[in-house]
Amino acid sequence: MTTVGDKLQQVQGRIAAACAASGREAASVTLLAVSKTFGPQAVREAHAAGQTAFGENYIQEAVEKIVMLADLPLQWHCIGPVQSNKTRLVAQHFDWMHTVDRLKVAQRLSEQRPAELRPLNVCLQVNIDGGPAKSGVAPTEVLALAQQVRQLPRLVLRGLMTIPEPATGFEAQRAVHLLAKALFDDTRLALGEPEDFDTLSMGMTADLEAAIAAGSTLVRVGTAIFGGRQAG
Ligand SMILES: *Cc1c(COP(=O)(O)O)cnc(C)c1O
């Protein structure tokens, strides 16, 4: 049987190979283990194998897990859509929030971040391939939102995040990720190259090689570590 530890090692191998192929240091890419729909035991197994950063989509499910795993030194990333009436749970329980796409959500997260916790790390989710029904800020509006979010006292703007439509083949995947990389670089420059604007969150099980080739600094991987999820 292949354990979570074995699969983590395989994914680390894929990341290392992809970095080598594009002349990048393996340490320049962070692996976020996406544990949504899997129970606390799976997270414990991954932690025992050396994984510390975990991503969750569903706030209620995530908070239960975070509370049950409070004995472990884990870093929790919210990568799912959040309605503005759920921001308080994110502000109270997570270390990172990847899907900020409007000022109102950012303002609430900043106001609701408990004083005893460090500022919340946030990424702006960008609708990089222009799907009309998709969440994410339009590329043309990223800089203005970034400037506003950087004024909020309890948030640290760390970068951009994308979830492109699934594309088939390395070149098609890479082409979309390169658009996100260019937007990331332009935004960083326009902001005055802040040191903490250092994260480009893109790439999942199916396209992490293409994302790394394009410049991803954080890949969000679920299936390749924990196995398939039930639909719905
Ligand atoms: C579920 C999810 C992932 C992980 O997807 P896999 O294909 O299982 O690796 C990554 N990012 C987001 C936003 C997700 O919702």
The ligand as an SDF file (V2000), in Angstrom:
LIG
                    3D

 15 15  0  0  0  0  0  0  0  0999 V2000
   -8.7990   21.1610   -4.3310 C   0  0  0  0  0  0  0  0  0  0  0  0
   -7.9000   22.2870   -4.6840 C   0  0  0  0  0  0  0  0  0  0  0  0
   -6.5350   22.0570   -4.9600 C   0  0  0  0  0  0  0  0  0  0  0  0
   -5.9150   20.6730   -5.0260 C   0  0  0  0  0  0  0  0  0  0  0  0
   -6.3180   20.0520   -6.2140 O   0  0  0  0  0  0  0  0  0  0  0  0
   -5.7130   18.6160   -6.6390 P   0  0  0  0  0  0  0  0  0  0  0  0
   -6.0550   18.5200   -8.0770 O   0  0  0  0  0  0  0  0  0  0  0  0
   -6.4030   17.5850   -5.8080 O   0  0  0  0  0  0  0  0  0  0  0  0
   -4.2540   18.6500   -6.3990 O   0  0  0  0  0  0  0  0  0  0  0  0
   -5.7390   23.1640   -5.1920 C   0  0  0  0  0  0  0  0  0  0  0  0
   -6.2300   24.4240   -5.1710 N   0  0  0  0  0  0  0  0  0  0  0  0
   -7.5340   24.6650   -4.9340 C   0  0  0  0  0  0  0  0  0  0  0  0
   -8.0260   26.0710   -4.9150 C   0  0  0  0  0  0  0  0  0  0  0  0
   -8.4050   23.6160   -4.7020 C   0  0  0  0  0  0  0  0  0  0  0  0
   -9.7000   23.8700   -4.4900 O   0  0  0  0  0  0  0  0  0  0  0  0
  1  2  1  0
  2  3  1  0
  2 14  2  0
  3  4  1  0
  3 10  2  0
  4  5  1  0
  5  6  1  0
  6  7  2  0
  6  8  1  0
  6  9  1  0
 10 11  1  0
 11 12  2  0
 12 13  1  0
 12 14  1  0
 14 15  1  0
M  END
$$$$
